[in-house]
């Protein structure tokens, strides 16, 4: 045992309470800060959920060592250098690694049955003792740097944390059991595809008619959902949060997770965009999450100068799974915030976005566990695909999602610009690490646990994927995730009905059923157009010409509904130049049919394969990257709050 440890365990007189000096006074007496700086920090602390030292550090007036020295002096705790005196590995089992990371505490040493803990937050010792196991509530407490504590936790508990990140969601709510060609889901899908094929071999006309009827029903239901969402959107619109934080409420700490994978160019631009946020740095905690073996992204980040409120979390390599939800599961333990946000690598959030989020959560009832923001594109005019993609996104985020939220349906989340209450995401067991559309799955699981998702009127801009094959790859991942999500939650339909209630249950069927089937069955509609224009068709299906007027009216009606909803969405967005392109949308969606069949194939042979979207592939995206990589003077946060 080192001399430092012996001194820590040695009995010492505890000074009388009146001899304690406050942390701020200690810093003033040491000449570290001026009195006016202390008054400024105390004024901010009255409205912020932040410690005095966090505020002073965020302003750049003290560093971490000065803060720890002041806290150690106030709490009569010794400061420990973990690089010189590492923790005793035999004590690792006293506390779970999740608990240690959440509270920034670590069992350090033991002498004669007396345990000593180290923490980077001695100002919260009372709160810590209240949640410690009974046998540790009398432990001595020393102080150490947070980075050192985290490094030792992740080293000691590497295997546990890695495995846990891949299996947070219970097996009954996860798709991770879908492995190998003999798995039950593969056999079910194979039978579902083989049965109609065998029937069609003997009666192709009847099968065609049946599936055409199903395709038309899907079109009607999809259009009906859009009309209902449109009406709900018109009646109530977006709820507006108050202009100021409610009386007595503190501005919360917000942690934002930004998963990165093989991002050579975008890292510098991302950091530049995040630096424009107006939320106070003392309340902001941004985590750049990258894979341990992702040297490309690591090298890009190392070239950038990170402010104190941005940290890098490396996810250890595990079973070979490298999905976004796995990375989120691992990184969540490192978050300090009571609100957890998610942005993607190419995102450019509005500067005041976090203020909107904080104010909305402050007035929202506890059952609102999630807020979903609006996604938009900063390259809507790159080419025809980007124009159509922007129209589709406008319809989705400005009409459909707000509408179904107003109707009380479960909301499938959008993957980014998602903000969650910490207790909500923990209660639903975080993300399914194996689901390639983890956002949609999480939205349904939140609803099953009794939470509600609200839409918030704040925009994040990203790059529209506007190259045909890249678009198909991205859409196939989304549709595969929708298929997986539907199959997972429909394992026990009665339980799902009981948890969601009738409205949400049938909304779930309507939403996911139409989203998947309308693309898979679209070729039947294309065959119908052959009949409509008098082109030759197989004799076995020629009887459909007798219902041509009815089917024509159905298709034209649903197309008109889609166009009107899209026109409304882009008119509210202020992008009138896109209106003439709405009539071309029927020629845009056949790419989604290709993506749907790619997704169906992958669902059988590679359900966990993550078809990554490449960023910075358009002239606008590359221009944005070049302009944003320029050196930026980081500001520690907007001070008007």
N, C-alpha and C positions, 0 to 999 in steps of 0.2 A: 504494500500500500504506500502511495506517495506521501510526501510531507504535506501536500495540499489536502489530501483526504484526512490525514490525522488531525490537521487543524480544524477541518470541518466537523469532525465527530467529537472534538474536544469540548468539554463543557465551557460555557462562557456566560458572563452576566448579561442579562437582557436589559437594555436601558429603559428608564421609566418613560411612559407614553409622552409626557410633556416635553421630553427631550428630542422626540422625533421631529424632523423637519419635513415639510412636504416635498414631493418630487420637484416641483417647480422652484421652491426656495433653494433646494440643494443645487439645482442647475444655475441659479442666479449667483449663489455664494461661490460656486466654482468658476464663475465668469464665463460660463458656457452660453448663456442667453441673457438678454436684457429684460428688465421688468416689463417693457411694453410688449415684448414677444410673448411673455407669459400671459399677460392680460388678453392679448389677441387669441391665444390658444384656449384660454378658459372661456372666452366668449363663444368660440366655435363649439367647444365641448358641450355647452348648454343645449345645443340643438342637434348634435351629432352623436351617433352611437360609436364613439371612438375614444380611446384613452388619450390622456394628455400627451404622453410620449409619442403616440402615433401621429398626432397632429403636428407636433414639433418636428418629427422626422420627415413628415410629408412636405413641410415647408422648407426643408433643407437646413434647419437651424441646429439640429443635432444629428449625430449618426447613431447606429445601433449600439456601439460600445458605450457611448455616453449615456444613452437611454438605460442600458442595463446597469451601469454603475449607479445611476440615480435611483433606479428601482431597488437594487440590492441594498443600497444604503437606507432607504426608507423602510424596507421590510426586514432589515437586519439579516439578510441572506448573503451567503458567500457566492462569489462568481467563480465558475468552473470552466476550465479549458478542456473540452472533451477530446481535442486532438492529442493532448498530453496524458490525460487520465480518462480513457474510454470507459463506457459503462460495463458493468459485470454481466457477461452474457447469461450467467445462471439465473439472473433476475428477469429475463425477457418474458417469461410466462406470467408474471404478476399482473400485467395489464395487456389488453389486446392492442395490436398495432393501430387499429382504427381509433380507439380511444386516445392513444398516445398522440397520433397525428392531429386529431381534432382539438385536443387541449394543449398541444405542444409540451408534452411532459414525457419523462422517461425514467424508469427505475435505474438508478445509477450505481449505488454501492450499498453494502450491508455490513454491519459490524455488531456482533453480539445480539443479533436478532433485530436490531434497529435499522430500518431501511431509509435511505436518502433518495429523494427524487430530484431531478433537475427540470426546470421549466424556463421558458423564455418569457413567461407572462406572470411574474410574481404579483402583479397588481390584481390578479384574479385567483389568488390562492384560496380565498374563502369559498368561491364558487367551485373550485377544483375539489376541495376537501368534501364538499357536500355530495359529490357524485363518485368519489373514490370508494373502492371496496372498504368494508369496515376495518379490515386488518391493516389498511394503509392510511387511514385518516390521521393517525398520529405521526406519520413519517416526517422527517426533517426535509426541508426544501432548499435547494441551491438554485443558482441562476446560470444559464448558459445561452449561447447564441441559438436562434431558431434554426438557422441553416445546419448547424452542427447536430442539433437534436434530430432533425429530419433525416439527415444523412445516415445516422446510426440506426434509426428506426427502419429505414428502407433497406439497409444492409442486413440487419439482423432478421427482419421479417420478410425478406424478398420473396421467398417461395409462397408464403401465405397470402401476401398482398397480390401476387401475380395470379394465383389460382382463384382468389376471391373475385378479382376483376372479371373473370370469365364465367362466373357462376353465381352472380348476385341474385338473379331472379329465380324463384323456385322452379323445379323441373316442370310442374304442371302449367306454368305460365310462360315457359320458354320453348324455343325451337331447337335447343342444343342437342336433343336426343335424336335429331334427324341425321343419322350417319349411315352411310353404306347403302348399296342397292337393295338390301333385304329389309330395310326399315319400313315401318308400317305406313308412313306417309307416302313413300315411293310406290309401294304396292297399291295403295288407294288411288293415287294419281294415274298409275298405269291402267288400272281397271276402269277408271272414269273415262280415259281416252279410248281404250280398246273397245268398250261396249258400243258406243255409237258408230264406230268404224265398222264393226262386225254387222250391225243392223243395216248400215248404209250399203253394205255389199249386196244385200238381198232386196232392199227397198229404198233406193237412193232418193226417189221423189218424195216419199213420206218423211224421210229423215231431213231432207232439205226444207220441206215445208215446216216441219216442227222447229228446226233451228232458225229459220227465217222469222217465224212467229216470236221465238224467244229474243231474237235480235231486235225486232220491232218493239217488243215489250220493254226491253232494256233501254231503247231510245226514248220511249215515252216516260219511263220512270226517271231516267236521267234528266230529261227536260222538265218533268214535274218537280223534281228536287230543285232545279235551278230557278224555276218560277217561284216556288215556295220560299227559297232563300232570298230571292230578289225582293219579294214582297216584305219579308221580315226585315231585310236591310233597309228598305224604304221607310218602313214604319218607325224604326228605332235608330238605325244608323250606328255609328261608333259611340260608345260611352266616353265622355270626356272626364279626365281626372281634374281635380281642383288645381287652380293656378298656384296655390301655396300648400305646403304641408299642413295637415290638420293641427289644430291647437293641441299642444302637449305631446305630439308624435315626434320621434327623433328620426333624422335621416339615417337609413340603415346602411350597413356594410354590404356591398354587392361583390360577389366573386363571379368572374366571367371565364368560362372555359373555351379555349380556341384550339381545337385539334388540328394538327398539321401533319402531313405525310408527303414526303418527296416534293417539297415546295422549294425549288431552287431560287425562283425569282420573286416570289410574293412575300417573303418574310419581311424584307425591309419596308415594302409598301404598307404591309399590315401594321407594323409598329408605328409608322408615320400616321396612319389613319386613327389608330387608337389614341395617339397623343393629342388628338383634337377634342377628345371627350371633355365635357365641362364638369363632370362629377368630381367632387373633392377627392384628391389622391389619398387622404387619410381614411376614406371609406371605400376605396377601390382596390380590387385584388384581381388582376388579370393573369391567368395561367396559360402559357403556351405549352401545349401538350404534344410531345413527339415521341416516336418509337425509339427505343434504345439503339436499334441498328440503322436508323435513318441518318446516315452521315451527311447526306445532301442538305437536309433542312438544318441540321446542327451547324454546319459550316456557314450557312446563310445567316443564321441568328447570331453566331459569334462575331460576324462583321458589323452588327448593329450595336449601338449603345443603348442598353435597356434602362429605363427609369426604375426606381425602387418598387413601384407598384406593379411591375411586370416581372414574373418569374417563369422559369423554364422547368417543366416536369417531364422527366424521361420515363416512359412506360417500359418495364423490363420485358424482354422476350419470354414468351411462355410456350404454349403448345403449338405456336405457329400462326395463331389467329391474330390478324392485324386489322381490326375493325374500329370504326369511330366509337361505337358504344363501349367497347372494351376499354379504350383509352379514357373515356369519360368516367367510367366506373372507377378506374384506378386514381384518376386525378381528383375526384370529388373529395377524398379524404384530406387533401392538402388545402382545401378551400376554407377560408375564415368567415365568409359571408353568410348572412341569414337568407339572402336571395342568391340563387344560382342562375347565371345566364349562359347562353351558348351562342357563339358566333363561328362562322366558317372562315377559312383562310382568306378568301377574296372579298370579305364583307367590308363595307364602308358605312357604319352606322351613323345616324344623325348625331350631332354633337350633344344634344340634350336628351338623348334617348333614355339614359339611366335615370334622369330626373323624372321623366314621365312614368317609368316603371315604379320608382319608389313611391310617388304620390298615389298611383293607382292601388298598389298593394296596401297602402296606409288606410284607404277607405273601403277596401274590398272585404267582404265577410270571409271567415276562415275557410269556407269550402272552396273558395277560388284559390286553387293550388298552382295555377299556371297562367301566364300571360303570353299571348302570341302576337308578335309584331308583324308589320307588312313587309314583304320582300318585293323588291323592284330591281330593274336592270339599268346599269349606266351605259349600256351599248345597244339601245333598242333599234338603231338604224344601221347596224353593220351590214345586214343582208336580209333577205326575205325570212329566213328561219328566225333570226333574232326579233324581227317585227312580230311574227306570229307568236313566238315564245313570250314576248312582253304582253301581248294581248291576252294570252292564256293566263299568265301570272296575275295580271290586273283583275281578270274575272275571278280567279281563285281567291286571292287575298283581299279584294275589295268588295266582293259580293258573296261568293259561295261560303267561305269560312265564317265571316260575320253573320251571315244568314242562318247557317245551321247552328251556330252558337246561340243565336237568339231563339231558335226553335227548341232549344234544350237538348240537342243531340250531342253525342260525344264528338270532340273535335280532334281529328288526326293532325298532329303538329307538323310544322314545316321544316324542322331540322336545324334552323338557325333563327336568331332573334326570338328565342324561347327563354322565358324567365320563370323560375320555379321557386316556391317556398322551400327552404331547406328541409323542413320537417315532412313536406309532401313527397319529395323525391326519395327521401330515406324510407318513408312508410311504404311506398310501392316497390321497394327493393331496387331502385335505380333503373338501369337500362339492361335490356337483353343483349348481351355481348355478341350473340350470333345472328341477330336480326339485322339485315342490311338496310331496312327502313325503320330504324329504332325509334324515330320520331312519331310515326303513325302508331306504332305499338304502344309507346308510352302514353299517347293521348287516350287510347282506349283503356289502358290499365289505370290511369288516373280516374277515369269515369267509373270503373269497376270498384274502386276504393272510395267512391263518394265525393271525389273532387270535381270541380268545374273549371273549364278553360275559358277565359275571356279574351277578346281581341282588343288590342291597344293601337291607337292611331299614331304610330311612330314607324319610320321607314328605314330599312337597311338596304343599301344598294350592292349588287353583286354583278358578276359577268354572266351574260346569257351564253349558254353553250349553243353555238350556231353553225357547227359543222355537222353534216348529216350523220356520219357514223358515230361521232362523239355524242351527239344528241341521243341516238338510239341506245348507246351503251348506258348513258346516264338514266334514261327513261326505263330501260329494262331492269336496272337495279331498283328503281322506285316501284315498278309493278311487281317484281319478284317479292319485294318486301311487303307489299299489300297482300299478295297471295299468302305469304307466310303468316302475316298478322291475322288474316281472316281464319286460316286453318287452325292456328294456335288458340284463338279465343273461342272458336266453335267446337273445341274438343268436348265441352260439356255445355250444350246449349241451354239446358234448364238452369244451371248455375249462372250462366251469363245473363239470362232473362231475369233471374232473381236479383242479381247485383245491379244491372243497368236499369231495370224497369222496362215497361212495354215501349214507351216512347223512344228511349235510347236504343233499345234492342232492335226495333224495326228500323230505326234510323241507321244503325250499324249495318244491317242487311242491305238496305237500300243504297247506302253510300259505297260500301266496298263491292257489293255485287255489280252495280252499274259501272264502277271504275274499272273493274277487271273484264267483265263480259262484253262491254261495248267495243273494246278493241279486239278481243278474240273472235267475236262474231261479225266484225265489220266486213270481212270478205263476202259474206252472204249478201250484204247490202250491195256490194260492188257487183255481184252476179245479177242482182235485180236490175241495176242500171243497164246491163246488157239487154235485158228484156225490154226495158222502157224505151231504149233507142232502137229497137228492132234488130239488134244484132243476134246472130245464131247462138243458141244455147242447147245443151243436151236435151233430148226428147223427154227424158224422165222428169225434168223439172219445168217443162214448158207450160204446165197447167197453171203456173203462177200468173200468167197473163190475164186470167179472169179476175184477178184482184188488183190489177194494175192501178186503177184510179184510187182505190183506198190506200194502197201502199204509197203511191205518189204523194197523196195529201199528207200522210203521216210523216214521210221523210222531209217534205218541204216545211211542214209545221215545226218539226223539231229543229231544223236548220235555222229557221227564222227566229225561234226562241233563243237559240245559242247566239245568233248575231245581235239581237236586241240587248241581251244581257251584256255581251262584250262591248257594245257601243256605249252602254251606260257606264261600264267600269272605266273605260279609257277616257270618257268625257269627264268623269270625276277626277281623273288623274291629271288632266290638263295636257294630254298628248293627242290633240286632234289630228295630227299628221298620220296617225296610225289608223284612223277610221276607214279609209278606202281599202285597207288591207284585210278588214274583217271578212269580206266576201271570199277571200282566198283560204280561209281556215279549213274548209272541207278537204283541201289538197294538202294540208299540213299534217292532219292527224293520221294518215296512212303510215307515217313513220312510227307512230305509237303502236300500230298493229304489228309491225316487224319487231318492235321492242317487246311486245307482249308475248310473242311466240319464242323469242330468245329467253325471256324470263321464265316461261313455262318449261323450256328445256333445262335451264339452269336449276330450276326448282327441284328437278329430279336428279341431275348429275352433280351439281355444285351449289347447294342451297346457301352456303356461307361465303361464296365468292363475292368479294367487294370490287366491283368494276369502278375504279377510281376515276373521278372527273379531273381532267387537266385544266389548270387555270392560266390566265394570261395568254390565251391563244388567239385573241382578236387584236386588230390595230388599236382599238380603244383601250383594251385591257393592257397591252404593252405600253401604250402611251402613259396610262395611269401609273404603271409600275415605274417607268423611268422618271416621271415627275415626282413621285412620292419617295423615291429612294434618296433623294437629295437630303443632306444633313438637316435635321430638325432640332430646334431648341425645345426640349421637353418642359412643359409647364406642369406643376404639381396639382393642378385642379382649379376649377372655377371657384372664386371666393364669394360669389354673390348669394350663396345659399344662406 
